[in-house]
Amino acid sequence: MQSEIQSNQFQKEEEFKIQEVLAEYLLNWKWYILSLIISITLGVLYLRYTPFQYEASATILVKSDSKGGGSELSAFEDLGIFSSKSNLDNEIEVLKSRALISLVVQELDLNIAYIDENGPIPVRYFQYKPIHVHFSDGDASIYEKTGDLEIKILSNESYQLTDNKKIHKEAYKFGNEIQTSLGKITITPNFTKENPELGIVSVIVTPIDKVISGYIGGLNISKINKESDVIKISLVGSNIDLSVAFINSLIKQHGIDAIEDKNQISKNTTSFIDQRMKLIAAELSDVEGDVESFKTENRLVDVVSEAGLFLEASSENNNRILENEIQIRLSDFVYEYLISHKDATELIPSNLGLSNPAIERMIDSYNQLILEKNRLLKNSTEKNPVILNLDVQIMGIHKSLKESLSNLKQSIQIQNKELRKTEKLINSKIQSVPKYEREYREIQRQQQIKETLYLYLLQKREETAIALAATVGNTKMIDQAFSNGKPVSPKSRIIYLATFIIALLIPTAVIYIKNLMDTKVRSKNDITDAGLPYMGDIPLTDNKDKIVVKYGSNDIISESFRLLRTNVDFLLKSKPDSKHTIFITSTIPKEGKSFVSVNLASILALSNNKVLLMGMDLRKPKVAEYMDIPDGKGVTNFITDPTLELKDVIIKRNLKHNFDILLAGNIPPNPAELLMHPKVAEIFKTVQAEYDYIIVDTAPVGAVTDTLLINEFADTTIYISRANYLDKRFLTIPYTLMEEKKLTNVSVLINGSETHKGYGYGYGYGYGYGYGYAVETKKKPWWKF
């Protein structure tokens, strides 16, 4: 049951602390209002002077053989023309490559910006420009330059130029060549002479590499989803037309680059075939010349076969030899090509008709690896691990191809050896055939070989030309670049929400940090957290009177002293008699103990009590000053002068004060020793017998030991802590004195609490360094508020 009570009490204390924290922030509501006004004003200005950003986007399909892509080439499959497979991630990297974006920047002249400077927000011209700057050395001459030209149009014929902040005072005519920091330029107008667009146009030239980097950073290319081959290309910018044109140009340049990449094999094959056809044509011409010479020399017009069946068998055998010879020649052609390109960087002609399908597949694989390597080299270096891996694969295939071609040639030569043996057998059986017939057949065979090879190469050249003409890119545009015209930033709702949040956060953070770094005593919590009993507080006011408690007064500070009187009575209930000695002390000087002493004595006297105010701060006595009476004899005089009686130094109450006063007297050189004098006990014994309340204004305990020397005469001790003045760390002093019982019945009174930060009465306070009284709050004008 007791634990449950303690738990409820702890919960209530926590709730009270939360309420205090909230009250701390709510009491500073005017700063929140000011912060909100400033934040919203800044938000409005930001929205007014920040260019809106718009998003333009387009979608393209990356074709893939595995998903039915490349169907445009299906009509040429019977010709053996290859098709290229695309990798989605590779296509995204190619689209973001510097080489490709550089082509777009150069095509659209994006390194030269024409800016309209006539409005509150500079606006970039794109499709329409009121003027055009022609560079005499060409646009490429400024790719590495930086410059800023400001053209002020004066009329339809003249303008004034500012070159990199340097004003040219003379007026230039449109169409005339002038010298600038960017070189020689000519400016021509695009407006009509009848309606010139007067104003200022800035021409900003930026190095092309910096422009490319900017667009690479702003370009967003991503897959629509994991299962799709569709890519979304988007760009955010202040000019919708520019963003749309950039994306469309990027897609176009990518298509051109992909087609050129695919056509590289066909172009290399065509070049190879043309070279071989020239060589075969020359050889064929020589053979035909031999036929003509043979017939002329031997006066032969036609030779009739004299061995029909033998010749038929011989013809079949010759056909096989012919086919093998063609294969050998083709193998030699490819082998010579491999030997002449040892660095393995050029494509190998494909689809030449080699009888070994494995060799054809190796050639196709080799070419695909070469293409992949060249493509990666556009955005990488030779030392890239992927490229090094491709080099290893290429060299392996290169070596395997040479070995396979050598093996193919050897196997065909073995076949030819057997076929020639057969031919000799047949020839032995047709010895009756004239010698001229045999010679003619040798020449004719060479002629047929050359003719067949020439026609074969001619056919392959036509197939390659068809493939070259029918090549399409790897991508297909689904949606052209488009913008819905709605700004993506800045968004007014988000900006206003952010300004509202910031308006709340800044004062909250300032108040929190201020409280976090605040080491001064502020409120009751500071006292109770230090383990000290809390008696109450005296508020801070603008009243300059030192005695603020008077008969009939009912202001805030008077009520606070009445509450203090009640609390004092409650503390002294346990004392059996009605004679009470109350010590007033503090940690350090200037905490208001004399002020509290004077006014506490006054409020107790108003209750028809006989009250004595004693000044026992012998080092810095303030009671006389507060009571506005001249310094006179007091405690020190009574102790040091044996001829004086106590009644001689007590000032009786009068019209100015309703209580008796015993001043400290002259300031002695040895106050501590005087307080240890036996007469001090005599003073307390005498006054405690005569008065109901003795209010003793003592010295600060944190500075001197005077108060501790006379503590034995106190019934209770009111310990003054001045708010916003005393460091919280000094609260360890009264706590230690209380624990060590060096001060009697200690209770802490906060002097100078701020009116708007308290609880209970909620009084603030303040005369000088912590006293005065609160008057009725007058309504302030709005500007003071």
C-alpha positions in Angstrom: 0.0 0.0 0.0 2.8 2.4 0.9 4.6 1.6 -2.4 1.4 2.3 -4.3 1.1 5.7 -2.5 4.7 6.5 -3.3 4.2 5.5 -6.9 1.1 7.8 -7.2 3.1 10.6 -5.6 6.0 10.1 -8.0 3.5 10.1 -10.9 2.0 13.4 -9.8 5.4 15.0 -9.4 6.3 13.9 -12.9 3.1 15.4 -14.2 3.8 18.6 -12.4 7.3 18.8 -13.9 5.8 18.2 -17.4 3.3 21.0 -16.7 6.2 23.3 -15.6 8.2 22.5 -18.7 5.2 23.3 -20.9 4.4 26.4 -19.0 8.0 27.5 -19.5 7.5 27.4 -23.3 4.0 28.7 -23.4 5.0 31.8 -21.3 7.3 32.7 -24.2 4.5 32.6 -26.7 5.4 36.0 -28.1 8.7 34.6 -29.3 6.9 31.8 -31.1 4.6 34.3 -32.8 7.6 36.4 -33.8 9.4 33.3 -35.1 6.3 32.2 -37.0 6.0 35.6 -38.7 9.7 35.7 -39.7 9.6 32.1 -40.9 6.5 32.5 -43.0 7.9 35.8 -44.4 11.1 34.0 -45.4 9.1 31.1 -46.8 7.0 33.5 -49.0 10.2 35.3 -50.1 11.8 31.9 -50.9 8.8 30.8 -53.0 8.8 34.2 -54.7 12.4 34.3 -55.7 13.2 30.6 -56.2 12.7 29.3 -59.8 10.2 26.5 -60.0 11.6 23.1 -61.0 9.7 20.9 -63.4 10.3 17.2 -64.2 10.3 15.9 -67.8 10.5 12.2 -68.5 10.4 9.6 -71.3 10.3 5.8 -71.4 12.2 3.5 -73.8 12.1 -0.2 -74.3 15.5 -2.1 -74.4 15.0 -4.9 -76.9 16.2 -8.4 -75.9 16.2 -11.6 -78.0 15.0 -13.6 -75.1 11.8 -11.6 -74.9 11.1 -11.2 -78.5 13.2 -8.1 -79.2 14.9 -7.6 -82.5 12.0 -9.0 -84.5 12.8 -6.4 -87.2 15.8 -8.5 -88.2 13.8 -11.8 -88.4 13.5 -11.5 -92.2 17.2 -11.8 -92.6 17.7 -14.9 -90.4 18.0 -17.1 -93.5 21.2 -15.0 -94.4 22.8 -15.9 -91.1 22.9 -12.3 -90.0 23.6 -12.1 -86.2 21.4 -10.2 -83.7 22.7 -8.4 -80.6 21.5 -9.0 -77.1 21.2 -6.0 -74.8 21.9 -5.8 -71.1 19.6 -3.4 -69.3 22.1 -2.2 -66.7 24.8 -1.6 -69.4 22.3 0.4 -71.4 21.6 2.6 -68.3 25.3 3.2 -67.9 25.8 4.0 -71.6 22.9 6.6 -71.4 24.6 8.3 -68.4 28.1 8.2 -70.1 30.0 11.5 -70.5 30.6 10.7 -74.2 26.9 10.5 -75.0 25.9 13.5 -72.9 28.7 15.5 -74.5 27.1 14.9 -77.9 23.8 16.2 -76.5 25.4 19.3 -74.9 27.2 20.1 -78.2 24.1 19.6 -80.3 21.9 21.8 -78.1 24.7 24.4 -77.3 23.9 23.9 -73.6 27.3 25.4 -72.5 26.0 28.8 -73.7 23.1 30.1 -71.6 20.9 33.1 -72.6 19.3 34.5 -69.4 16.5 37.1 -69.2 17.5 39.5 -66.4 14.4 41.7 -66.6 12.3 40.0 -64.0 12.6 39.3 -60.3 13.8 35.8 -61.2 16.4 35.2 -64.0 14.8 33.0 -66.7 16.8 31.0 -69.2 15.8 31.4 -72.9 15.9 28.1 -74.9 13.7 27.8 -78.0 13.5 31.5 -78.6 16.3 33.9 -77.9 16.0 37.7 -78.5 19.7 37.8 -79.6 22.3 35.3 -80.8 26.0 35.4 -80.2 28.2 34.1 -83.0 31.8 33.1 -82.1 34.2 33.9 -84.9 36.4 30.9 -84.1 33.4 28.5 -83.8 31.4 27.3 -80.8 34.0 24.6 -80.2 36.5 27.3 -79.4 34.7 28.2 -76.1 34.3 24.6 -74.8 37.0 25.2 -72.2 36.2 28.9 -71.4 34.3 30.7 -68.8 32.7 34.0 -69.3 29.7 36.3 -68.6 28.5 38.8 -71.1 25.6 41.2 -70.3 23.9 42.7 -73.3 21.7 45.7 -72.7 19.5 46.3 -75.8 19.3 50.0 -76.4 17.4 50.0 -79.7 16.7 47.8 -82.7 20.2 48.6 -84.0 22.5 49.0 -80.9 23.4 47.6 -77.6 25.7 48.1 -74.6 28.1 45.3 -73.4 29.3 44.4 -70.0 32.1 41.8 -70.3 32.8 39.9 -67.0 31.5 42.8 -64.9 33.5 45.3 -67.0 31.2 47.9 -68.5 31.9 49.0 -72.1 30.5 52.5 -72.2 30.3 52.8 -76.0 27.3 51.5 -77.9 27.8 48.7 -80.4 25.8 48.0 -83.5 24.2 44.6 -84.1 26.1 42.6 -86.7 29.5 44.2 -86.1 32.3 42.0 -84.9 33.8 43.0 -81.5 36.6 41.7 -79.3 35.7 40.2 -75.9 37.3 38.0 -73.2 35.7 35.0 -75.0 37.3 36.0 -78.4 35.8 37.8 -81.3 32.0 37.7 -81.4 29.1 39.0 -83.5 25.7 39.6 -81.9 22.7 39.5 -84.1 19.1 40.4 -83.1 16.2 37.9 -83.4 13.5 40.5 -82.8 11.7 42.7 -85.4 12.9 46.2 -86.0 9.4 47.6 -85.5 9.1 46.0 -82.0 12.6 45.6 -80.4 12.6 43.8 -77.0 14.4 46.3 -74.9 16.0 44.8 -71.8 19.1 43.0 -70.5 20.2 39.6 -71.7 23.0 37.7 -70.0 25.1 35.2 -72.0 26.9 32.8 -69.6 29.5 30.5 -71.1 30.4 27.5 -69.0 33.2 24.9 -69.7 31.6 21.9 -71.4 33.0 19.5 -68.8 31.3 21.3 -66.0 28.0 21.3 -67.9 28.3 17.6 -68.6 28.9 16.9 -65.0 25.9 18.9 -64.0 23.6 17.0 -66.3 25.1 13.6 -65.2 24.2 14.6 -61.6 20.7 15.7 -62.5 19.8 12.9 -64.9 17.8 10.1 -63.4 17.7 6.8 -65.3 16.0 3.8 -63.7 14.1 0.6 -64.5 10.3 0.8 -64.3 10.4 -2.5 -62.4 12.6 -5.6 -62.0 10.7 -7.7 -64.5 10.4 -5.1 -67.3 12.9 -4.1 -69.9 11.5 -0.5 -69.9 13.7 2.4 -68.7 12.5 5.7 -67.5 14.7 8.8 -68.2 13.8 11.9 -66.2 15.4 15.3 -65.7 14.4 18.1 -63.4 15.0 21.7 -64.5 13.6 25.2 -64.5 13.0 25.2 -68.2 10.6 22.6 -69.4 11.4 22.9 -73.1 15.1 22.5 -72.4 14.6 19.4 -70.3 12.3 17.8 -73.0 14.8 18.6 -75.8 17.7 17.2 -73.7 16.0 13.9 -73.1 14.8 13.5 -76.7 18.3 14.3 -78.0 19.8 11.8 -75.5 17.6 9.0 -76.8 18.3 9.9 -80.4 22.1 10.0 -79.8 21.9 6.7 -78.0 20.1 5.1 -81.0 22.7 6.5 -83.4 25.6 5.2 -81.3 24.0 1.7 -80.9 23.4 1.5 -84.7 27.0 2.5 -85.4 28.2 -0.1 -82.9 26.2 -2.8 -84.6 27.3 -1.8 -88.1 31.0 -2.1 -87.2 31.1 -5.8 -88.0 29.2 -5.4 -91.3 31.6 -2.6 -92.3 34.7 -4.6 -91.5 33.3 -7.6 -93.4 32.5 -5.5 -96.4 36.0 -4.1 -96.4 37.5 -7.5 -96.2 35.3 -8.9 -99.0 36.2 -5.9 -101.3 39.9 -6.6 -100.8 39.6 -10.3 -101.5 37.4 -9.7 -104.6 40.0 -7.4 -106.1 42.6 -10.1 -105.6 40.4 -12.9 -107.0 39.3 -10.8 -110.0 43.0 -10.3 -110.9 43.7 -14.1 -110.5 40.6 -14.9 -112.6 41.7 -12.6 -115.3 45.1 -14.3 -115.4 43.4 -17.8 -115.7 41.1 -16.7 -118.5 44.1 -15.3 -120.3 45.8 -18.7 -120.0 42.7 -20.4 -121.5 42.7 -18.0 -124.4 46.5 -18.5 -125.0 46.2 -22.3 -124.8 43.4 -22.4 -127.4 45.2 -20.0 -129.6 48.5 -21.7 -129.5 47.0 -25.2 -130.1 44.4 -23.9 -132.5 41.6 -25.6 -130.5 38.0 -24.5 -130.5 36.3 -27.4 -128.6 37.6 -30.7 -127.1 35.2 -33.7 -127.2 35.5 -36.1 -124.3 36.7 -39.5 -125.5 36.1 -41.3 -122.3 32.6 -40.5 -121.1 32.2 -42.6 -118.0 35.8 -42.0 -116.9 35.4 -38.3 -117.4 32.1 -38.3 -115.4 33.8 -39.9 -112.5 36.7 -37.6 -112.9 34.3 -34.6 -112.9 32.8 -35.7 -109.6 36.2 -36.2 -108.1 37.3 -32.8 -109.3 34.2 -31.2 -107.8 35.2 -32.5 -104.4 38.7 -31.4 -104.9 37.3 -28.0 -105.9 35.2 -27.7 -102.7 38.2 -28.6 -100.6 40.4 -26.1 -102.3 37.8 -23.4 -101.6 37.8 -24.4 -98.0 41.6 -24.3 -97.9 41.6 -20.8 -99.4 39.0 -19.5 -97.0 40.9 -21.0 -94.1 44.1 -19.3 -95.4 42.2 -16.0 -95.7 41.0 -16.1 -92.1 44.3 -17.4 -90.8 46.2 -14.6 -92.6 43.8 -12.1 -91.2 44.4 -13.4 -87.6 48.2 -13.3 -88.1 48.1 -9.7 -89.4 45.9 -8.6 -86.4 47.9 -10.1 -83.5 46.7 -7.3 -81.1 43.2 -8.8 -81.2 41.4 -5.5 -81.4 39.7 -5.8 -84.8 36.6 -7.7 -85.7 37.0 -10.9 -87.8 34.8 -11.2 -91.0 32.0 -13.7 -90.3 29.7 -15.8 -92.4 32.4 -16.7 -95.0 31.0 -20.2 -95.5 33.6 -22.3 -93.7 32.5 -25.9 -93.5 33.3 -26.2 -89.8 30.3 -24.7 -87.8 32.4 -24.6 -84.6 34.8 -22.2 -86.2 31.9 -19.9 -87.3 30.6 -19.9 -83.7 34.0 -19.0 -82.4 34.3 -16.1 -84.8 30.8 -14.9 -83.7 31.9 -15.1 -80.0 35.2 -13.3 -80.7 33.4 -10.5 -82.5 30.8 -10.1 -79.6 33.7 -9.9 -77.1 35.5 -7.2 -79.2 32.2 -5.2 -79.4 31.7 -5.4 -75.6 35.3 -4.4 -74.9 35.0 -1.3 -77.2 31.8 -0.3 -75.7 33.1 -0.5 -72.1 36.3 1.4 -73.1 34.1 4.5 -73.9 33.6 5.0 -70.1 36.6 3.0 -68.6 40.3 2.3 -69.0 42.3 -0.7 -70.1 43.0 -1.6 -66.5 39.4 -2.2 -65.6 39.0 -5.7 -64.2 36.1 -6.4 -66.6 38.2 -5.3 -69.6 41.2 -7.4 -68.5 38.9 -10.4 -68.2 37.5 -9.8 -71.7 41.1 -9.5 -73.0 41.9 -13.0 -71.6 38.8 -14.4 -73.2 39.6 -12.7 -76.6 43.2 -14.0 -76.6 41.9 -17.5 -75.8 39.5 -17.5 -78.7 42.1 -15.9 -80.9 44.5 -18.8 -80.2 41.8 -21.5 -80.5 40.8 -20.1 -83.9 44.3 -20.3 -85.3 44.6 -23.9 -84.0 41.2 -24.8 -85.4 41.9 -23.3 -88.8 45.2 -25.2 -88.9 43.5 -28.5 -88.1 40.8 -27.8 -90.6 43.3 -27.1 -93.3 45.3 -30.3 -92.5 42.2 -32.5 -92.6 41.1 -31.0 -96.0 44.7 -31.5 -97.3 44.5 -35.2 -96.3 41.2 -35.5 -98.1 42.7 -33.9 -101.2 45.6 -36.3 -101.1 43.3 -39.2 -101.3 41.2 -37.6 -104.0 44.3 -36.9 -106.1 45.3 -40.6 -105.8 41.9 -41.4 -107.2 42.4 -38.8 -109.9 45.7 -40.5 -110.9 43.9 -43.8 -111.2 41.2 -42.2 -113.4 43.8 -40.5 -115.5 45.7 -43.7 -116.0 42.5 -45.1 -117.5 42.0 -42.3 -120.0 45.5 -42.3 -121.4 43.8 -42.2 -124.7 42.7 -38.6 -124.0 45.0 -36.2 -125.9 47.6 -34.4 -124.0 46.0 -31.1 -124.9 42.8 -32.2 -123.2 44.6 -32.8 -120.0 46.3 -29.5 -120.0 43.1 -27.7 -120.8 41.3 -29.4 -117.9 44.0 -28.1 -115.5 43.5 -24.6 -116.7 39.7 -24.9 -116.7 39.8 -26.2 -113.1 41.7 -23.2 -112.0 39.2 -21.0 -113.8 36.3 -22.7 -112.1 37.8 -22.3 -108.7 38.4 -18.6 -109.2 34.9 -18.0 -110.7 33.2 -19.9 -107.9 35.1 -18.0 -105.2 34.4 -14.7 -106.9 30.6 -15.4 -107.1 30.6 -16.5 -103.5 32.3 -13.3 -102.3 29.9 -11.3 -104.4 26.9 -12.9 -102.8 28.3 -12.3 -99.3 28.9 -8.7 -100.1 25.3 -8.2 -101.0 24.1 -10.0 -97.8 26.3 -7.8 -95.7 25.0 -4.7 -97.5 21.4 -5.8 -96.8 22.3 -6.3 -93.1 23.9 -2.9 -93.0 20.8 -1.2 -94.4 18.4 -3.1 -92.1 20.3 -2.4 -88.8 18.1 -0.9 -86.1 19.1 0.2 -82.5 18.7 -1.8 -79.3 16.0 0.6 -78.0 12.5 1.7 -79.0 11.0 4.9 -77.7 7.6 4.2 -75.9 6.8 7.8 -74.8 8.6 10.9 -75.9 9.8 13.4 -73.3 6.9 15.1 -71.6 6.2 17.3 -68.6 2.8 17.8 -67.0 3.8 21.4 -66.1 3.4 21.0 -62.4 6.4 22.1 -60.4 8.1 19.4 -58.4 10.0 21.9 -56.3 9.7 24.1 -54.4 6.4 22.8 -53.1 4.5 25.5 -51.3 2.8 23.1 -48.9 6.1 21.6 -47.8 7.8 25.0 -47.6 5.0 26.4 -45.4 5.0 23.2 -43.3 8.8 23.5 -42.9 8.6 27.2 -42.0 5.9 26.3 -39.4 8.1 23.5 -37.9 11.2 25.7 -37.9 9.2 28.6 -36.3 8.4 26.2 -33.5 11.8 24.5 -33.3 14.0 27.6 -33.1 12.4 29.3 -30.0 12.1 25.8 -28.4 15.7 25.1 -29.1 16.8 28.5 -27.8 14.7 28.2 -24.7 16.0 24.6 -24.1 19.6 25.5 -24.6 19.2 28.6 -22.4 17.7 26.5 -19.7 20.3 23.8 -20.1 23.1 26.3 -19.8 21.4 28.3 -17.0 23.1 27.7 -13.6 21.1 30.3 -11.7 18.4 29.6 -9.2 15.0 30.2 -10.8 12.2 28.4 -9.1 11.0 26.0 -6.4 12.3 23.0 -8.3 15.9 24.2 -8.0 15.5 24.3 -4.3 13.7 21.0 -3.8 16.1 19.3 -6.3 19.0 20.4 -4.0 17.2 18.6 -1.1 16.3 21.8 0.8 12.9 22.7 2.3 11.0 25.4 0.3 9.2 28.2 2.2 8.0 30.4 -0.7 9.0 33.2 -2.9 9.0 37.0 -3.0 8.1 38.4 -6.4 10.0 41.0 -8.5 8.3 44.4 -9.1 9.1 47.9 -10.2 8.4 49.4 -6.8 11.4 51.3 -5.5 10.3 51.6 -1.9 12.3 49.5 0.5 9.5 49.0 3.0 6.8 47.6 0.7 4.5 46.1 3.4 2.3 48.9 4.8 -1.0 49.0 6.5 -3.9 48.4 4.1 -1.7 47.4 1.2 -3.1 44.5 -0.8 -0.8 44.3 -3.8 1.0 41.1 -4.9 4.2 41.6 -2.9 2.3 42.4 0.3 0.3 39.2 -0.2 3.5 37.3 -0.7 4.8 38.6 2.7 1.5 37.7 4.3 1.9 34.2 2.9 5.5 34.2 4.3 4.1 35.2 7.7 1.7 32.3 7.6 4.5 29.8 6.7 6.7 31.2 9.5 3.9 30.6 12.0 3.5 27.1 10.7 7.2 26.4 11.2 7.1 27.8 14.7 4.0 25.9 15.9 6.1 23.2 17.6 7.7 25.8 19.9 5.9 25.7 23.3 6.1 29.5 24.0 5.1 32.4 21.9 8.5 34.1 21.7 10.2 33.4 18.4 13.7 34.3 17.1 14.0 34.2 13.3 17.4 34.4 11.6 17.5 35.8 8.1 20.7 34.8 6.1 21.9 34.0 2.7 24.9 32.5 0.9 26.4 35.6 -0.6 25.8 39.4 -0.2 23.2 41.2 -2.2 20.5 38.5 -2.1 18.0 40.7 -0.3 18.1 39.3 3.2 17.9 42.9 4.7 14.9 43.7 2.5 13.1 40.5 3.6 14.1 41.2 7.2 12.6 44.7 7.2 9.3 43.7 5.5 8.9 40.5 7.5 9.2 42.6 10.6 6.6 45.0 9.2 4.1 42.3 8.3 4.5 40.6 11.7 4.0 44.0 13.5 0.8 44.6 11.5 -0.7 41.5 13.3 -0.4 43.4 16.7 2.8 41.5 17.6 5.6 43.1 19.4 8.5 42.8 17.0 12.2 43.7 17.2 14.4 43.9 14.1 18.0 43.2 15.0 20.9 44.1 12.7 23.5 41.4 13.4 25.4 41.8 10.1 28.3 43.6 11.8 30.4 43.8 8.6 27.9 45.4 6.2 24.9 46.6 8.2 22.0 47.7 6.0 19.1 48.0 8.4 19.6 51.7 9.0 19.8 52.5 5.3 16.6 50.5 4.6 14.7 52.1 7.5 16.0 55.5 6.4 17.3 56.4 9.8 20.8 57.7 10.7 23.4 55.3 11.8 23.5 55.2 15.6 24.5 53.1 18.5 23.7 49.4 18.3 25.0 45.9 19.2 28.7 46.7 18.8 28.4 49.7 21.1 26.5 47.8 23.7 29.1 45.0 23.7 32.1 47.3 23.9 30.7 50.1 26.2 29.9 48.8 29.7 28.2 52.0 30.6 25.4 51.4 28.0 22.2 49.5 28.7 20.4 47.6 26.1 17.4 49.9 26.2 19.7 52.8 25.4 20.5 51.3 21.9 17.0 50.0 20.9 15.0 52.4 18.7 11.4 52.3 19.6 8.6 52.1 17.0 7.2 55.3 15.8 5.1 56.7 12.9 7.7 55.6 10.4 7.9 52.0 11.6 5.6 49.9 13.8 8.4 47.7 15.3 11.5 48.3 17.4 14.9 48.3 15.9 18.3 47.3 17.2 21.0 48.4 14.8 24.4 46.7 14.3 26.2 49.8 15.5 29.7 50.8 14.4 31.6 48.4 12.2 34.2 46.7 14.4 37.6 45.4 13.3 36.9 42.0 14.9 33.2 41.2 14.3 33.6 37.4 14.9 35.2 37.9 18.3 32.5 40.4 19.3 29.8 37.8 18.4 31.5 35.3 20.8 31.2 37.9 23.6 29.0 36.9 26.6 26.9 40.0 26.1 25.5 38.6 22.9 23.7 35.9 24.9 22.6 38.6 27.3 21.1 40.6 24.4 19.1 37.5 23.1 18.0 36.5 26.5 16.7 40.0 27.2 14.9 40.6 23.9 13.4 37.1 23.8 11.7 37.8 27.1 10.2 41.1 25.9 9.3 40.6 22.2 7.0 38.2 20.4 9.2 38.1 17.3 12.9 38.9 16.9 13.9 39.2 13.3 17.7 38.9 13.0 19.4 40.2 9.9 22.6 38.2 9.8 25.7 38.0 7.7 25.9 35.7 4.6 27.1 32.2 5.7 28.9 31.6 2.4 31.3 34.5 3.1 31.8 34.6 6.9 31.1 32.4 9.9 29.4 35.2 11.9 25.9 33.7 11.6 27.1 30.2 12.7 28.5 31.7 15.9 25.1 32.9 17.1 23.0 30.1 15.5 22.2 28.7 19.0 19.8 31.6 19.6 17.7 31.0 16.5 14.3 29.2 16.5 14.2 29.0 12.8 16.4 30.2 9.9 15.0 31.7 6.7 17.6 31.2 4.0 17.4 33.8 1.2 18.3 32.7 -2.4 18.0 35.4 -4.9 16.6 34.2 -8.3 18.6 34.8 -11.4 21.6 35.7 -9.2 22.6 32.8 -7.1 24.4 29.9 -8.8 22.6 26.6 -8.2 25.9 25.0 -7.2 26.0 27.3 -4.1 22.9 25.5 -2.8 25.2 22.8 -1.5 26.3 25.3 1.2 22.9 25.6 3.0 22.3 21.8 2.5 25.6 21.0 4.1 25.0 23.4 7.0 21.5 21.9 7.5 22.8 18.3 7.4 25.5 19.2 9.9 22.9 21.1 12.0 25.0 24.3 12.0 21.8 26.2 11.1 18.5 25.7 12.9 15.3 24.7 11.2 16.3 25.9 7.8 13.8 26.9 5.1 14.7 28.5 1.8 12.9 31.6 0.5 13.4 32.7 -3.1 13.7 36.4 -3.5 13.1 38.0 -6.9 11.0 35.3 -8.7 9.6 36.4 -12.0 5.9 37.0 -12.0 5.1 35.1 -15.3 7.2 32.1 -14.4 5.8 31.1 -11.0 3.1 28.8 -9.6 0.7 29.3 -6.8 0.6 33.1 -6.6 3.0 33.2 -9.5 4.5 36.4 -8.2 7.7 37.9 -9.7 9.8 40.4 -7.8 12.5 42.8 -7.9 13.6 45.9 -6.1 17.2 46.6 -7.2 18.8 43.3 -6.9 15.7 41.5 -5.7 13.0 43.4 -3.9 10.1 45.7 -4.4 6.5 45.0 -4.9 4.1 44.3 -7.7 1.5 46.9 -8.6 -1.5 46.5 -10.8 -0.4 45.7 -14.3 -1.2 48.5 -16.7 -2.3 47.7 -20.2 0.7 48.5 -22.5 0.3 50.0 -26.0 0.6 47.4 -28.8 4.0 48.6 -29.9 5.4 48.2 -26.4 3.9 44.7 -26.2 
